[in-house]
Structure formats: structure tokens, C-alpha cells
């Protein structure tokens, strides 16, 4: 409901993507969709928190591990993320300032008590490994990495929004049904999913508004924090978001191997490769949705150790698939502009 309002004012303020060589849009499209998402996520979450605090409408118990500070990190951080991203949508900030904003967000989460205390380790008898003194570092890397993974996959209409929607629903289901369950966290996951679903109506191909940096920052940060707070934890998020995470990993490896900046935009992403094989814009997005849904279902069936093994296997298969597609498509390096492709990647500093 807020998306048309945000789109209208974004156009009035000149916050738009204009057609150019690497853009998929053939007309001027509004940016800043993250403002519409945050308006659907934060106020509804606050309303549900208020209702849950009333005796007659209490519907879920407050967990001991998620207190006011962690909720402030999630919701306040979401507002801050959208605000920092909106500055880029408005002013087109240099990449170094965007990175500074990402580390600032991660620092806010850590200060407010959102930290990764354990990570899944399939080689350990216990199945987990304590982060110990490195908890803050691991948390910052996870949050910044998640934001950039969403950023790198945001190359086609509705792609990053739909993937984030699938991830939010999956994190919510596992937080609701896991052992131990975190129904309190599941509420936030489902509210975020609802906000993303409302925005996807306007962002799916042919899009009339783009998420912009405000949307990327908001979605990446929120999913990262929810995966830390909820029963799903990082293993599930890594598997469900395997496509953008592993795509980002292989893209960075390939660019560094070619002695190029890891943030220099090109046509090496999985969605570019699928387009090169002849799939339409819409079908490419739907194929990647399908893969993410399969990974989401897999995460619901596997244990934490199994999820990590599945993620590692996916990384190897993904790299092989990218190699084969590149050879079949006739473009191994993925460098160059194409009028049919768009990328929202952060440009080289």
C-alpha cells in the first residue's frame, strides 16, 4: 500500500534509474523501494509488540534470549539501514561510504547484543564451534557479507526481493517449529515477509520501482539479524540464501583471479549466464526462485550438520554449473556491458 506513495515521491525527487547500457529498464524507474519495505516492516512489528504486551491480546511469550536491546537492534537497525541506503539512492555515494555504512550497521547490532556465539562445524563432534573472542568479528562479517550478497544478486526485476521473501518465510517457519522454537522471532520474520510480498507486486518484471540501495541494506541487514536471533541460525540462512551467497563468492574469486576489483560490475552472475542461454527475464527470475524454494525445503528437512554439508556441496556444484554455462554460452569471463542486463552492484571505489 505504501509502495505507490514512495514511487510517486521518488520520481518527484529525481530518485530514479535512467536507461543506459547496463540497465534492463527502457524507461525511467523510481528507486528507493526500501523505504516502502521498512514502512511495512517496522510499524507493523511495533504494533504487534504493543498488542502482545496487553493482557487481552498477548499471543506469544517473550523469550529470554531476545530482549529489548536485540529488538532495538533489529527494528532500529532496519530503519538506520534504510536511511543509509536512501542517502545513496538520493546522492549516489561512493562505494567507500556505503561500506562504512554497512560496518556501522553491523557495529550497532553487536553493541546491542546481537552476536554469533556459535557456528555449525560438521567436523566437530558437537556439531558446533564457539566463536569465543571472535564473536564480534564473525557477526560483523556475517552482516556485511549478507548485505553484499543481496546487493550482488539484485540484477533483475524482483530477483533479490523474491529471494529475500523465500528466506524470510523459511526462517520464520523454522523459528516457529524448531527445537527450541522461537515463535517470538518468527513473528518478525513473517512481518518482513509480508512487507516484501507487498513490495514484490510492484517490483516484479516489468518493475515500476526498484528496491535501490535502501532496500538492499534493509533486507540484507534484517535477514542477517533474524538468522542470528532465531532458531534457524546461520546454517539455515546460508543454505536458503545459497544462490546469492555462493554466486557472490565465485564472482569475487573470479574477479580477483583476473586481477580486477571484486566490486567491478560485469556479466558473470548466474542470472546473466541464464539470460545468455536464452531464458527470458521473467523465466530467469522464476528459475532462481525455484532453486531457492528447493533449498528452503531442504533446510527444513536437514539437521544443522546436514545443512552445512549441503551448503558446501552446493558451493561446489554451483561453481561447476557456472563453468559449464560460461563455456556453453561462449563467455568465460563475463566482462562487458549488455543492454538487456541490469546490475545494482556497488561500483568500484
Helices and strands as residue ranges (DSSP letters): H 3-12, E 16-17, E 29-30, H 33-52, G 55-57, H 68-91, H 95-111, E 118-120, E 128-130, G 132-134, H 135-153, H 159-177, H 183-203, H 212-229, H 233-240, H 242-257, H 270-276, H 281-301, H 304-329
